[in-house]
Amino acid sequence: LPTHIIRRVTIEELDDLVDDVKGLIDSGYDRTDAIYDTVRQFIASSKIFRFLSSSEQEYWDSYIMFEEPLVDYVKEKL
C-alpha cells in the first residue's frame, strides 16, 4: 500500500476490511461487488478520507487515489 494510506489506517482496520469482504462473498455476494462496495463504504465512513477540493474532478481524482490501492490490497488478501 502507498504511504498516503498506511499513514491513515491501521493494520487492524485493513484486516477488518478484508474480513468484511470475505463475509459478504461467503454469504453469496458477487466478489467484485463485495470488494468495491465494502471499500467505498470504508472510505465514506472514515473521517480520515475527507477530501478538500475546488472542483468535482479534483474530488474524484483524490477519491480514486485511495480507492484503487485499497481495492488492490483487498484483492491480494483474498
Backbone as ProteinMPNN parsed JSONL, in Angstrom:
{"seq_chain_A": "LPTHIIRRVTIEELDDLVDDVKGLIDSGYDRTDAIYDTVRQFIASSKIFRFLSSSEQEYWDSYIMFEEPLVDYVKEKL", "coords_chain_A": {"N_chain_A": [[0.831, -1.196, 0.0], [0.397, 2.28, -0.663], [2.182, 4.952, 0.983], [0.542, 7.117, 1.665], [-1.797, 5.961, 2.39], [-1.124, 4.07, 4.328], [-0.351, 5.735, 6.402], [-2.787, 6.582, 7.318], [-4.492, 4.506, 8.097], [-4.882, 1.646, 10.249], [-3.341, -1.593, 10.655], [-5.169, -3.324, 11.769], [-7.607, -2.18, 10.992], [-7.438, -2.563, 8.242], [-7.377, -5.352, 8.176], [-9.945, -5.859, 9.176], [-11.435, -4.771, 7.093], [-10.834, -6.541, 4.977], [-11.861, -8.897, 6.129], [-14.587, -8.202, 6.258], [-15.22, -8.107, 3.538], [-14.719, -10.785, 2.833], [-16.715, -12.003, 4.358], [-19.049, -11.081, 3.065], [-18.712, -12.235, 0.525], [-18.723, -14.951, 1.222], [-21.362, -15.139, 1.978], [-22.671, -15.174, -0.39], [-22.56, -12.946, -1.987], [-21.606, -11.19, -4.944], [-18.219, -11.328, -5.922], [-16.687, -9.115, -6.978], [-18.492, -6.974, -6.603], [-18.707, -7.086, -3.817], [-16.121, -6.389, -2.997], [-15.739, -3.745, -4.09], [-18.008, -2.375, -3.057], [-17.609, -2.597, -0.282], [-15.097, -1.373, 0.102], [-15.727, 1.207, -0.769], [-17.629, 1.924, 1.167], [-16.01, 1.829, 3.418], [-14.22, 3.952, 2.909], [-16.051, 6.085, 2.768], [-17.136, 6.115, 5.345], [-15.107, 6.809, 7.017], [-13.446, 9.36, 8.721], [-10.9, 10.111, 8.119], [-10.534, 10.111, 5.435], [-11.483, 12.421, 4.241], [-12.052, 14.722, 1.659], [-10.687, 17.615, 0.371], [-11.446, 19.851, -2.065], [-11.439, 21.875, -5.002], [-12.931, 21.465, -7.178], [-15.178, 19.222, -8.868], [-13.803, 17.297, -10.347], [-11.271, 17.27, -9.103], [-12.028, 16.247, -6.643], [-12.85, 13.589, -7.333], [-10.47, 12.631, -8.412], [-8.872, 12.624, -6.116], [-10.332, 10.815, -4.566], [-10.112, 8.404, -6.056], [-7.412, 8.005, -5.765], [-7.255, 6.852, -3.287], [-9.12, 4.751, -3.388], [-8.357, 2.861, -5.452], [-5.785, 1.667, -4.61], [-6.657, 0.465, -2.206], [-8.613, -1.347, -3.084], [-6.985, -3.009, -4.653], [-5.354, -4.026, -2.61], [-7.199, -5.485, -1.028], [-8.032, -7.406, -2.913], [-5.624, -8.767, -3.25], [-5.313, -9.915, -0.729], [-7.386, -11.679, -0.604]], "CA_chain_A": [[0.0, 0.0, 0.0], [1.138, 3.539, -0.661], [2.327, 5.556, 2.304], [-0.571, 8.017, 1.995], [-2.845, 5.139, 3.011], [-0.552, 3.468, 5.539], [-0.364, 6.754, 7.464], [-4.154, 6.891, 7.728], [-5.238, 3.353, 8.618], [-4.106, 0.649, 10.978], [-3.41, -2.966, 10.134], [-6.429, -3.894, 12.25], [-8.68, -1.676, 10.124], [-7.299, -3.25, 6.958], [-7.815, -6.734, 8.395], [-11.409, -5.817, 9.275], [-11.931, -4.527, 5.742], [-10.737, -7.821, 4.253], [-12.824, -9.821, 6.745], [-15.934, -7.801, 5.827], [-15.386, -8.55, 2.146], [-14.82, -12.251, 2.857], [-18.038, -12.338, 4.873], [-20.039, -10.864, 2.007], [-18.51, -13.253, -0.512], [-19.184, -16.225, 1.786], [-22.829, -15.147, 2.058], [-23.226, -15.257, -1.723], [-22.399, -11.68, -2.704], [-20.656, -11.205, -6.049], [-16.882, -10.972, -5.427], [-16.329, -7.744, -7.375], [-19.389, -6.052, -5.901], [-18.355, -7.093, -2.399], [-14.877, -5.632, -2.829], [-15.933, -2.317, -4.346], [-18.988, -1.818, -2.118], [-17.026, -2.524, 1.053], [-14.058, -0.34, 0.083], [-16.406, 2.513, -0.843], [-18.208, 2.182, 2.484], [-14.872, 2.088, 4.305], [-13.757, 5.311, 2.634], [-17.121, 7.035, 3.096], [-17.427, 6.152, 6.779], [-13.923, 7.2, 7.77], [-13.153, 10.795, 8.699], [-9.541, 10.346, 7.633], [-10.545, 10.186, 3.981], [-12.215, 13.598, 3.779], [-11.352, 15.321, 0.532], [-10.874, 19.037, 0.114], [-11.178, 20.079, -3.482], [-12.096, 23.052, -5.554], [-13.77, 21.056, -8.304], [-15.634, 17.83, -8.824], [-12.729, 16.459, -10.887], [-10.265, 17.117, -8.053], [-12.596, 15.338, -5.649], [-12.796, 12.211, -7.818], [-9.055, 12.25, -8.505], [-8.441, 12.314, -4.744], [-11.029, 9.601, -4.153], [-9.505, 7.27, -6.765], [-6.077, 7.832, -5.205], [-7.412, 5.953, -2.146], [-9.914, 3.565, -3.718], [-7.641, 1.858, -6.246], [-4.862, 0.827, -3.827], [-7.391, -0.348, -1.232], [-9.212, -2.452, -3.835], [-5.884, -3.922, -4.985], [-4.936, -4.666, -1.361], [-8.202, -6.483, -0.666], [-7.937, -8.494, -3.898], [-4.397, -9.527, -2.953], [-5.507, -10.658, 0.518], [-8.395, -12.728, -0.77]], "C_chain_A": [[0.869, 1.251, 0.0], [1.163, 4.166, 0.736], [1.181, 6.489, 2.659], [-1.769, 7.25, 2.566], [-2.333, 4.548, 4.327], [-0.551, 4.458, 6.697], [-1.757, 6.95, 8.05], [-4.912, 5.732, 8.361], [-4.304, 2.389, 9.335], [-4.231, -0.712, 10.296], [-4.722, -3.613, 10.553], [-7.599, -3.438, 11.379], [-8.628, -2.353, 8.759], [-7.733, -4.707, 7.072], [-9.336, -6.818, 8.482], [-12.042, -5.616, 7.903], [-11.939, -5.827, 4.933], [-11.738, -8.83, 4.816], [-14.259, -9.502, 6.337], [-16.21, -8.264, 4.401], [-15.547, -10.062, 2.097], [-16.196, -12.687, 3.343], [-19.127, -12.166, 3.822], [-19.933, -11.929, 0.922], [-19.03, -14.608, -0.024], [-20.705, -16.299, 1.87], [-23.486, -15.083, 0.683], [-23.14, -13.981, -2.544], [-21.402, -11.862, -3.842], [-19.309, -10.668, -5.555], [-16.526, -9.515, -5.73], [-17.194, -6.719, -6.664], [-19.028, -5.955, -4.428], [-17.11, -6.252, -2.146], [-15.144, -4.139, -2.967], [-16.917, -1.69, -3.356], [-18.384, -1.625, -0.731], [-15.934, -1.46, 1.129], [-14.698, 1.046, 0.038], [-17.031, 2.879, 0.494], [-17.112, 2.526, 3.492], [-14.369, 3.525, 4.139], [-14.801, 6.331, 3.094], [-17.336, 7.184, 4.6], [-16.247, 6.625, 7.626], [-13.634, 8.687, 7.609], [-11.771, 11.085, 8.128], [-9.475, 10.469, 6.116], [-11.366, 11.365, 3.468], [-11.393, 14.307, 2.72], [-11.701, 16.794, 0.396], [-10.515, 19.279, -1.349], [-11.949, 21.293, -3.961], [-12.977, 22.708, -6.754], [-14.173, 19.598, -8.136], [-14.546, 16.893, -9.328], [-11.634, 16.233, -9.845], [-10.744, 16.154, -6.97], [-12.435, 13.893, -6.108], [-11.364, 11.731, -8.001], [-8.522, 11.854, -7.142], [-9.056, 11.006, -4.269], [-10.371, 8.358, -4.763], [-8.11, 6.972, -6.216], [-6.113, 6.898, -3.981], [-8.113, 4.657, -2.531], [-9.088, 2.496, -4.432], [-6.649, 1.035, -5.429], [-5.57, -0.036, -2.783], [-8.05, -1.54, -1.908], [-8.134, -3.484, -4.173], [-5.423, -4.689, -3.752], [-5.904, -5.792, -0.985], [-8.129, -7.673, -1.632], [-6.726, -9.385, -3.611], [-4.574, -10.403, -1.716], [-6.548, -11.756, 0.415], [-7.721, -13.913, -1.391]], "O_chain_A": [[1.946, 1.27, 0.595], [0.273, 3.932, 1.555], [0.868, 6.647, 3.839], [-2.659, 7.854, 3.165], [-3.053, 4.539, 5.325], [-0.731, 4.064, 7.849], [-1.888, 7.438, 9.173], [-5.879, 5.954, 9.089], [-3.105, 2.33, 9.062], [-5.116, -0.935, 9.47], [-5.321, -4.365, 9.784], [-8.485, -4.233, 11.066], [-9.669, -2.678, 8.187], [-8.382, -5.236, 6.169], [-9.946, -7.735, 7.931], [-13.067, -6.222, 7.591], [-12.933, -6.162, 4.288], [-12.393, -9.542, 4.054], [-15.057, -10.409, 6.098], [-17.299, -8.752, 4.095], [-16.421, -10.569, 1.393], [-16.779, -13.629, 2.806], [-20.02, -13.004, 3.701], [-20.943, -12.458, 0.458], [-19.697, -15.325, -0.769], [-21.278, -17.389, 1.84], [-24.706, -14.953, 0.582], [-23.605, -13.946, -3.684], [-20.444, -12.623, -3.703], [-19.267, -9.662, -4.847], [-16.113, -8.774, -4.838], [-16.69, -5.707, -6.177], [-19.04, -4.867, -3.852], [-17.06, -5.487, -1.183], [-14.818, -3.358, -2.073], [-16.679, -0.585, -2.869], [-18.621, -0.606, -0.082], [-15.854, -0.724, 2.112], [-14.253, 1.957, 0.735], [-16.965, 4.037, 0.909], [-17.284, 3.418, 4.322], [-14.124, 4.221, 5.124], [-14.462, 7.326, 3.736], [-17.68, 8.267, 5.073], [-16.391, 6.818, 8.833], [-13.583, 9.203, 6.493], [-11.508, 12.207, 7.696], [-8.453, 10.89, 5.575], [-11.894, 11.304, 2.358], [-10.182, 14.473, 2.867], [-12.872, 17.164, 0.318], [-9.418, 18.949, -1.8], [-12.971, 21.676, -3.392], [-13.684, 23.569, -7.279], [-13.577, 18.853, -7.359], [-14.382, 15.799, -8.789], [-11.122, 15.12, -9.719], [-9.971, 15.352, -6.447], [-11.937, 13.058, -5.353], [-11.069, 10.558, -7.774], [-7.803, 10.862, -7.017], [-8.384, 10.187, -3.643], [-10.107, 7.381, -4.062], [-7.677, 5.819, -6.204], [-5.122, 6.235, -3.676], [-7.743, 3.584, -2.055], [-9.127, 1.33, -4.038], [-6.658, -0.191, -5.536], [-5.13, -1.151, -2.505], [-8.044, -2.639, -1.354], [-8.341, -4.686, -4.001], [-5.132, -5.882, -3.842], [-5.485, -6.905, -0.666], [-8.162, -8.824, -1.197], [-6.805, -10.609, -3.719], [-4.044, -11.512, -1.661], [-6.591, -12.66, 1.25], [-8.366, -14.934, -1.632]]}, "name": "protein", "num_of_chains": 1, "seq": "LPTHIIRRVTIEELDDLVDDVKGLIDSGYDRTDAIYDTVRQFIASSKIFRFLSSSEQEYWDSYIMFEEPLVDYVKEKL"}
